[in-house]
Amino acid sequence: MNVDKTLFLIRGLPGSGKSTLAKKLASRVHIEADTWFYDHDGNYKFNPEDLPQAHHYCQTVTLHAMIHLEPQIAVANTFSQIWEMEPYLQLAKKYNYAVNIIECQNDFGSVHGVPMAEIQEMKDRWEKIK
């Protein structure tokens, strides 16, 4: 495995600092599902029905970055359940990227106004990495 190529999978609840950390770790290629929900004017318009498309977008951008040999790639999504990281782990294996999984546990407040009830649902389904 080439240690010069690293995939950072950054997980955490909304407002935990995932995006900020991703931008610091991989300034050129930081990917997150939230990007899908911004319109051309920069307005955030979340639609839960679009989540599968948003995650497919993240995986596609990750694949293209790996094909182009980007040295550091950071994917910042909630990843509340372990299986959600599996497509990225498979890509990392295929393209020889070292993987670092980082869990953000801060609480800076959700910049997207995620209701506390939804954050609690995410906490309730949270899986720890063994």
Phi, psi and omega in degrees: 000136181274112181288353177283350178243120184229135173251121175260122173255114186250118184242154178163166179287163176304135179084010184271353178104013183302309184296317180298315179295317180302317181294328179284324183282325184219079187298331181277322185228092172238129191236140175204150181300327181304330180304323181301331188267005176268134176276181184294342179265003179085014178270134180274121181228086182288134174225111184302334178293339180270001182303317177302320178293320180297319180287326174297319176304312180301315181294321179293316178296321177298314178302312181297322179295321179291319178301325179271012173058037174300132185289324178230129177231132177238127175247119183246099176224168182300316180046049183293335177240144187302320183301336181293340179271345187305315179301325180288322178295323178293318177297317180300318179295315182297321185255014174059052175256135169289146182243132172238121176259124183239132178251119177273132183236015179283172175220088180265358184089137182288122178287345181258008176067035178295125181298146181303326179297321178290321177297320178296321176299319178296317178300319183294331181260005183298130176251131176279149176279131182269000000 
